[in-house]
């Protein structure tokens, strides 16, 4: 049982039934039991003698329903359709079951209390919400710029009739007479009196409407709102742009596979294309947008195009470059050259782009490309070049051998560790590896032959002074050098050195004394000539001199 107040309807009905003072309006639900109040307690129950319910049958004719006298049961005096649908509540309200639209009329409660008779008219309205909303007659697709009937939204079996609003992405659509047209209509069921509202939306779609959600909702006087489940539409439009994509795993090189893909923005997207190859060939692809070229070569470089099969003017193009790198090192392999020659290897590069060259000799990186103004034996070795361009690498190499007659660069000696032997060292250059021979026998030691150089050592213990020769030779010539070697001279002991030193010192001292005496005697004779003294001087001076000479002579003998 429901009692609903509708103040807006009350104001309307007050104006219509203006002659009825204090007219109240209530709203009932269709198909449910409606309770219509009587005097709302204005008269105390113990004072009521008679309560009677009646209704307005139209044209000013009343229809009786129920009557209750004090201390008696309710009497059903209805003689029409209401007989089985009416009853009275304990508070004198009229209970009307299975409310219908035909119940929208005025019901009056008449109360007799003492000498007073008071009537309380009540206006009844019956509301019914529409059934669940749905969008029918939906378009299969919407074409951009073309006004198309999108669908019809139905709000069925309502009272009063519902109002329908269309929405796109939850925003209401308003008819603008250009791209949006909304046509609404209401049909009333002749039997039930219920109304069905239909609203048809005509819409001119845009590209942005792809995946847009359209829905409708019904607004009813009962205050509730129903919303239909949203629907989406395929938005169709012709191809406006086309793009050719070249798909490869990194920079394209010879031997790779490459896929050409044509991408168009039409809806639905085109599924068949023509692919135009650089040499004029055309490949038609249906039910696909790609064409794959396997094991490409440099001849595949050029301009590629794709176009729509049904519109050749709608095309796209793109240049494709197949990267390649060829090198030719001349000469290569094993190279024999003579020492002193000028020679430069020739490296030719044929590439689709800029390349980088790296040279190594015996796995050691070189700063520059090898150029030989005058070949030496040290230039011999394995030369390798690596040329790179992006992901492509190429290598080439040559083994250079510089040949020539051997030359002895140095022949020298040094004393062995025991001081009794001599180590003779002969350093030579030449290629092929020269043979080394000595004019004397001894212990030999030979270094590895590297870059045309060899060092040969011989250790000897000469018994006499010798002249030793070192000879180097190969198929191109020979060279010889000599060196003098002395016999071993053992060194004296420290004591011998001391005695010899003392003897030498004494001899030197004697010589000095003798020289001094001779000078003295000579001066003495000269003095006697001047003074008149004897030639030999005084006897005392002679005696002292003799003693001095004798003393030095004794020391010398020791």
C-alpha positions in Angstrom: 0.0 0.0 0.0 1.4 3.4 -1.0 0.4 7.0 -0.3 2.2 9.6 -2.4 1.8 13.3 -2.1 2.1 15.4 -5.2 2.0 19.1 -4.3 2.5 20.2 -7.9 -0.6 18.1 -8.9 -2.5 19.4 -5.9 -2.0 22.9 -7.0 -3.2 22.1 -10.5 -6.3 20.2 -9.2 -7.1 22.9 -6.8 -7.4 25.2 -9.7 -9.5 22.7 -11.6 -11.8 21.8 -8.7 -11.7 25.3 -7.3 -15.3 24.9 -6.1 -14.3 22.1 -3.8 -12.8 23.7 -0.7 -9.8 21.8 0.8 -9.5 19.2 -2.0 -6.6 16.9 -1.3 -4.8 14.9 -4.0 -3.0 11.6 -3.5 -1.0 9.4 -5.9 -1.3 5.7 -6.1 0.8 3.1 -7.8 -0.8 1.2 -10.7 -1.9 -2.3 -9.7 -1.2 -1.8 -6.0 -3.6 -1.1 -3.1 -4.4 2.6 -2.5 -5.3 4.0 0.9 -7.5 7.1 0.7 -7.7 9.0 4.0 -10.9 10.2 5.6 -10.8 13.6 7.5 -7.3 12.8 8.7 -8.5 12.7 12.4 -10.4 16.0 12.2 -13.4 14.3 13.9 -12.8 12.1 16.9 -14.0 8.5 16.3 -16.2 8.4 19.3 -18.2 11.3 18.0 -18.8 9.8 14.5 -22.2 8.3 14.0 -22.0 7.5 10.3 -19.1 7.2 7.8 -19.9 6.8 4.2 -17.6 6.6 1.1 -18.7 7.5 -2.4 -17.1 8.5 -5.7 -17.8 10.8 -8.6 -19.1 8.7 -11.5 -19.0 11.7 -13.8 -21.5 14.1 -15.1 -22.3 15.0 -11.4 -23.5 11.5 -10.6 -22.3 10.0 -7.3 -21.6 6.3 -6.8 -21.9 4.7 -3.3 -19.2 2.4 -2.0 -19.2 1.8 1.8 -21.1 2.9 4.8 -20.5 2.3 8.5 -22.8 3.2 11.4 -21.6 3.5 14.9 -21.2 0.2 16.7 -22.0 -1.6 13.4 -19.9 -3.4 10.8 -19.1 -1.9 7.5 -21.7 -2.4 4.8 -20.5 -2.7 1.1 -23.2 -0.9 -0.9 -21.2 -0.7 -4.2 -23.0 -2.1 -7.2 -20.4 -1.8 -9.9 -16.7 -2.7 -10.5 -15.7 -1.4 -7.0 -17.7 -4.0 -5.1 -14.9 -6.4 -4.9 -12.1 -3.9 -4.7 -13.0 -1.6 -1.8 -12.8 -2.0 2.0 -12.6 0.3 5.0 -9.6 0.6 7.4 -10.0 1.0 11.1 -9.3 4.7 10.8 -12.1 5.0 8.3 -9.7 5.2 5.3 -10.9 3.7 2.0 -8.7 0.8 0.8 -8.8 0.5 -3.0 -7.1 -2.7 -4.3 -5.5 -3.2 -7.8 -5.4 0.5 -8.7 -6.3 1.3 -12.3 -6.2 4.4 -14.4 -10.0 4.5 -14.3 -9.6 5.1 -10.5 -8.3 8.6 -11.3 -11.3 10.5 -10.0 -12.6 12.1 -6.8 -13.5 10.0 -3.8 -15.5 11.6 -0.9 -15.7 10.6 2.7 -18.9 11.8 4.4 -18.9 12.0 8.2 -22.0 12.5 10.3 -21.1 13.7 13.8 -24.0 14.9 15.9 -25.9 17.4 13.9 -23.0 18.1 11.5 -22.4 16.5 8.2 -18.9 17.1 6.7 -17.6 15.8 3.4 -13.8 15.3 2.7 -13.2 15.0 -1.1 -9.9 13.4 -2.2 -8.6 13.5 -5.8 -6.8 10.3 -6.8 -4.0 10.0 -9.5 -2.6 6.7 -10.6 1.1 6.6 -11.7 2.9 3.8 -13.5 6.6 3.7 -14.3 7.4 2.6 -17.9 8.8 -0.9 -18.5 12.6 -1.4 -19.0 14.0 0.8 -21.7 15.5 -0.6 -24.8 16.8 0.7 -28.1 15.4 -1.0 -31.1 15.7 -0.7 -34.9 19.5 0.0 -34.4 21.5 1.0 -37.4 24.1 -1.5 -38.5 26.7 1.2 -39.0 27.0 5.0 -39.1 28.7 6.8 -42.1 30.5 9.9 -41.4 28.7 13.0 -42.6 25.5 11.1 -43.5 22.3 11.6 -41.5 21.3 8.1 -40.4 18.6 6.7 -38.2 20.5 5.5 -35.2 17.6 3.8 -33.4 14.4 4.2 -31.5 14.1 4.2 -27.7 10.8 3.0 -26.2 9.3 3.8 -22.8 6.3 1.4 -22.7 3.1 1.3 -20.6 3.6 4.3 -18.4 1.3 6.8 -16.8 1.6 9.7 -17.3 3.7 9.3 -20.5 7.5 9.4 -19.9 9.9 11.9 -21.5 12.9 10.4 -23.3 16.4 12.0 -23.6 19.2 10.7 -25.8 22.9 10.6 -24.6 26.3 10.2 -26.2 29.0 9.3 -23.8 26.7 10.3 -20.9 26.1 13.8 -22.3 22.6 14.7 -23.5 22.0 15.2 -27.2 20.0 18.2 -28.3 18.3 18.4 -31.7 20.0 21.0 -33.8 18.2 20.6 -37.1 21.5 19.8 -38.9 23.3 16.8 -37.5 20.9 15.7 -34.8 17.2 15.1 -35.2 14.9 13.7 -32.5 11.4 12.6 -33.2 9.2 11.7 -30.2 5.6 10.4 -30.1 3.1 9.0 -27.5 0.6 6.2 -28.1 -2.1 5.3 -25.6 -3.4 1.8 -25.1 -7.1 1.8 -25.7 -7.7 -0.9 -23.1 -5.3 0.0 -20.3 -5.0 3.7 -21.0 -1.2 3.3 -20.5 1.1 5.4 -22.7 4.1 4.3 -24.7 6.6 7.0 -25.6 8.9 6.4 -28.6 11.9 8.6 -29.5 13.8 8.2 -32.8 17.4 9.6 -33.1 18.8 10.6 -36.5 22.5 11.3 -36.3 25.3 12.4 -38.6 28.4 10.7 -37.3 31.9 12.0 -37.0 35.2 10.1 -37.0 35.5 10.8 -33.3 32.3 8.8 -32.7 34.3 5.5 -33.1 33.6 3.6 -29.9 31.2 6.3 -28.6 28.4 4.9 -26.4 24.8 6.0 -27.2 22.0 5.5 -24.7 18.6 6.9 -23.8 16.8 7.5 -20.5 13.2 8.0 -19.5 12.1 10.7 -17.0 8.8 10.1 -15.3 6.5 12.2 -13.1 6.9 9.5 -10.4 10.4 10.8 -9.9 12.3 7.7 -11.0 14.5 7.5 -14.1 15.3 4.6 -16.3 18.3 4.2 -18.6 18.8 1.9 -21.5 21.9 -0.1 -21.9 24.4 1.8 -24.0 25.2 0.7 -27.6 28.1 1.4 -29.9 28.2 1.5 -33.7 30.7 0.9 -36.4 31.6 4.3 -37.9 32.3 4.1 -41.6 34.2 6.6 -43.6 36.2 6.4 -46.8 40.0 6.2 -46.8 41.6 9.7 -46.5 45.2 8.8 -45.8 47.4 5.8 -46.7 50.9 5.0 -45.4 53.5 2.5 -46.6 55.6 1.0 -43.9 58.8 -1.0 -44.5 59.3 -3.5 -41.7 62.7 -5.1 -41.2 64.9 -6.3 -38.3 67.2 -3.3 -38.0 69.0 -1.8 -41.0 68.2 -3.8 -44.2 71.2 -5.7 -45.6 71.5 -8.2 -48.4 70.0 -11.6 -47.5 67.4 -10.2 -45.1 63.6 -10.5 -45.4 61.5 -7.3 -45.6 57.8 -6.7 -45.3 55.9 -4.0 -47.0 52.7 -3.0 -45.1 50.0 -0.6 -46.4 48.1 1.2 -43.6 44.9 3.1 -44.5 42.6 5.0 -42.2 39.3 4.1 -43.7 36.6 2.4 -41.7 36.2 -0.4 -42.3 39.9 -0.5 -43.3 40.7 -1.6 -46.8 41.9 -5.2 -47.0 43.2 -5.4 -50.6 46.1 -3.4 -52.0 48.4 -3.1 -55.0 52.2 -3.0 -54.2 54.3 -1.3 -56.9 57.9 -2.5 -57.1 60.8 -0.3 -58.4 61.2 -2.2 -61.7 57.5 -1.6 -62.6 56.0 -4.8 -61.3 52.7 -4.7 -59.5 51.7 -7.3 -56.9 48.0 -7.5 -56.0 47.3 -8.6 -52.4 43.8 -9.4 -51.3 42.5 -10.0 -47.8 45.8 -8.7 -46.5 47.7 -5.5 -46.1 51.3 -6.8 -46.3 53.7 -8.2 -48.9 57.0 -9.8 -47.9 60.2 -9.9 -50.0 62.7 -12.6 -49.0 66.5 -12.7 -49.4 66.7 -9.2 -50.7 69.7 -8.0 -52.8 71.0 -4.5 -53.5 69.0 -4.5 -56.7 65.9 -4.3 -54.5 66.7 -0.7 -53.5 64.4 1.9 -54.9 61.0 3.5 -54.5 58.1 1.3 -53.4 54.4 2.3 -53.6 51.1 0.9 -52.4 47.6 1.9 -53.5 44.0 0.9 -53.1 42.7 -1.6 -55.6 39.5 0.4 -56.2 41.2 3.8 -56.1 44.6 4.0 -57.7 44.9 7.7 -56.8 45.0 6.9 -53.1 48.6 5.7 -52.8 51.7 6.1 -50.7 55.4 5.7 -51.4 58.7 5.1 -49.6 62.3 4.6 -50.6 64.0 1.4 -49.4 67.7 1.0 -49.3 69.4 -2.4 -49.1 72.8 -1.9 -47.5 75.8 -3.7 -49.0 79.5 -3.7 -48.5 82.1 -5.2 -50.9 85.9 -4.9 -50.4 88.8 -5.9 -52.6 92.3 -6.0 -51.2 95.0 -6.3 -53.9 97.3 -8.1 -53.6 96.2 -10.5 -50.9 97.5 -13.8 -49.5 101.3 -14.3 -49.2 103.3 -11.3 -50.5 107.1 -11.5 -51.1 109.0 -8.2 -51.4 112.6 -7.2 -51.4 114.1 -5.0 -48.8 114.4 -1.4 -49.8 111.4 -1.5 -52.2 108.5 1.0 -52.1 105.1 -0.7 -52.1 101.5 0.1 -51.0 98.6 -2.3 -50.9 95.4 -1.3 -52.7 92.1 -1.6 -50.8 88.9 -0.9 -52.9 85.5 -0.4 -51.1 82.1 -0.5 -52.8 79.4 0.3 -50.2 75.9 1.8 -50.0 77.1 4.3 -47.3 80.1 5.6 -45.4 82.3 2.9 -44.0 85.0 2.6 -41.4 88.4 0.9 -42.0 90.7 -0.6 -39.3 94.1 -2.1 -39.9 96.1 -4.4 -37.7 99.5 -6.0 -38.0 100.0 -9.2 -36.1 96.8 -8.4 -34.1 98.2 -4.9 -33.1 96.1 -2.0 -34.3 97.8 0.4 -36.7 97.2 4.1 -36.7 97.2 4.4 -40.5 96.8 2.4 -43.6 100.0 0.6 -44.3 102.2 2.4 -46.9 105.9 1.4 -47.4 108.3 3.9 -48.9 111.2 1.6 -48.2 110.6 -1.9 -47.0 112.6 -3.3 -44.1 112.6 -6.7 -42.6 110.6 -5.4 -39.6 107.7 -4.7 -42.0 107.1 -8.5 -42.4 104.0 -9.8 -40.7 100.3 -10.5 -41.1 98.3 -7.5 -42.0 94.5 -7.5 -41.7 91.9 -4.9 -42.5 88.3 -4.8 -41.2 85.7 -2.6 -43.0 82.5 -1.9 -41.2 79.3 -0.1 -42.2 76.5 -0.4 -39.7 75.8 -4.1 -39.1 78.0 -5.2 -42.0 81.6 -6.2 -41.5 84.1 -7.4 -44.1 87.7 -8.6 -43.6 90.8 -9.1 -45.8 94.4 -9.8 -45.1 97.9 -10.4 -46.6 101.0 -12.0 -45.2 104.0 -9.8 -46.1 107.5 -11.3 -46.2 110.4 -8.9 -46.9 113.5 -10.8 -48.4 117.1 -9.8 -48.9 120.8 -10.5 -48.3 121.7 -10.6 -44.6 123.6 -7.7 -43.0 125.5 -7.8 -39.7 124.3 -4.8 -37.8 126.6 -5.3 -34.7 129.4 -7.6 -33.7 130.6 -7.0 -30.1 131.9 -8.9 -27.0 131.4 -8.9 -23.3 133.1 -10.7 -20.5 131.4 -13.7 -19.1 130.2 -14.0 -15.6 133.3 -16.0 -14.5 135.6 -13.4 -16.0 137.5 -16.2 -17.8 135.3 -16.5 -20.9 134.3 -14.0 -23.6 130.7 -13.8 -25.1 130.7 -12.8 -28.7 127.4 -11.4 -30.0 126.5 -11.1 -33.7 123.3 -9.2 -34.6 122.1 -9.5 -38.1 119.1 -8.8 -40.4 118.0 -10.7 -43.5 115.3 -12.9 -44.9 114.9 -15.8 -45.4 116.5 -16.5 -42.0 120.2 -16.3 -42.4 122.6 -19.0 -41.3 125.3 -17.8 -38.8 128.8 -19.3 -38.7 131.8 -18.5 -36.5 135.5 -19.0 -37.1 135.9 -20.4 -33.7 134.2 -23.2 -31.7 132.3 -22.5 -28.6 128.9 -22.7 -26.8 126.2 -21.3 -29.1 123.0 -19.5 -28.3 120.5 -18.3 -30.9 117.5 -15.9 -30.4 114.2 -16.4 -32.2 114.0 -15.0 -35.8 111.6 -12.1 -35.6 110.9 -9.4 -38.1 114.0 -10.4 -40.1 116.3 -10.1 -37.1 118.4 -12.7 -35.4 121.0 -12.5 -32.6 123.7 -15.2 -32.4 126.0 -15.7 -29.3 129.1 -17.8 -28.9 130.9 -18.2 -25.6 134.7 -18.9 -25.8 137.7 -19.2 -23.5 140.6 -18.2 -25.8 144.1 -19.7 -25.2 145.7 -17.0 -27.2 144.9 -13.6 -28.7 142.6 -14.3 -31.7 140.7 -12.5 -34.4 137.2 -14.1 -34.6 134.9 -13.7 -37.6 131.0 -13.9 -37.8 129.5 -14.7 -41.1 125.8 -14.6 -42.0 124.4 -15.8 -45.3 121.2 -16.9 -47.1 120.3 -17.4 -50.8 120.6 -13.7 -51.5 124.1 -13.1 -50.2 126.4 -13.0 -47.1 128.1 -10.6 -44.8 131.2 -11.0 -42.5 132.7 -9.0 -39.7 135.7 -9.7 -37.4 136.5 -8.9 -33.7 139.7 -9.3 -31.7 139.7 -11.5 -28.6 142.5 -11.6 -26.0 143.7 -14.4 -23.8 142.8 -14.5 -20.2 145.2 -12.5 -17.8 144.9 -13.6 -14.1 145.2 -10.8 -11.6 148.0 -10.6 -8.8 147.4 -11.0 -5.0 147.2 -8.0 -2.7 150.5 -8.9 -1.1 152.4 -8.9 -4.4 150.9 -5.6 -5.3 152.2 -4.2 -1.9 155.8 -5.4 -2.4 156.0 -4.2 -5.9 154.7 -0.8 -4.8 157.3 -0.5 -2.0 160.2 -1.4 -4.3 159.1 1.0 -6.9 158.7 3.7 -4.3 162.3 3.1 -2.9 163.8 3.2 -6.4 162.1 6.4 -7.1 163.3 7.8 -3.8 166.9 6.8 -4.5 166.7 8.5 -7.9 165.4 11.7 -6.3 168.2 11.7 -3.7 170.9 11.1 -6.3 169.6 13.9 -8.4 169.5 16.2 -5.4 173.1 15.3 -4.5 174.3 16.0 -8.0 172.6 19.4 -8.0 174.1 20.2 -4.6 177.6 19.3 -5.6 177.3 21.3 -8.8 176.2 24.3 -6.9 178.9 23.8 -4.3 181.7 23.9 -6.9 180.2 27.0 -8.3 180.2 28.6 -4.9 183.9 27.9 -4.3 184.8 29.7 -7.4 183.1 32.7 -5.9 184.4 32.5 -2.3 187.7 30.9 -2.7 186.7 27.8 -0.8 187.7 24.3 -1.8 185.8 22.8 -4.7 184.5 19.9 -2.6 183.3 22.2 0.2 183.9 21.9 3.8 184.8 18.6 5.2 181.8 18.7 7.6 179.3 19.1 4.7 180.9 16.3 2.8 180.6 14.0 5.7 176.9 14.8 6.2 176.1 14.2 2.6 177.9 10.8 2.6 175.9 9.7 5.6 172.7 10.6 3.9 173.5 8.7 0.7 174.5 5.6 2.6 171.3 5.7 4.7 169.1 5.8 1.5 171.1 3.1 -0.1 170.4 0.8 2.8 166.7 1.5 2.6 166.7 0.7 -1.1 168.4 -2.7 -0.6 165.7 -3.6 1.9 
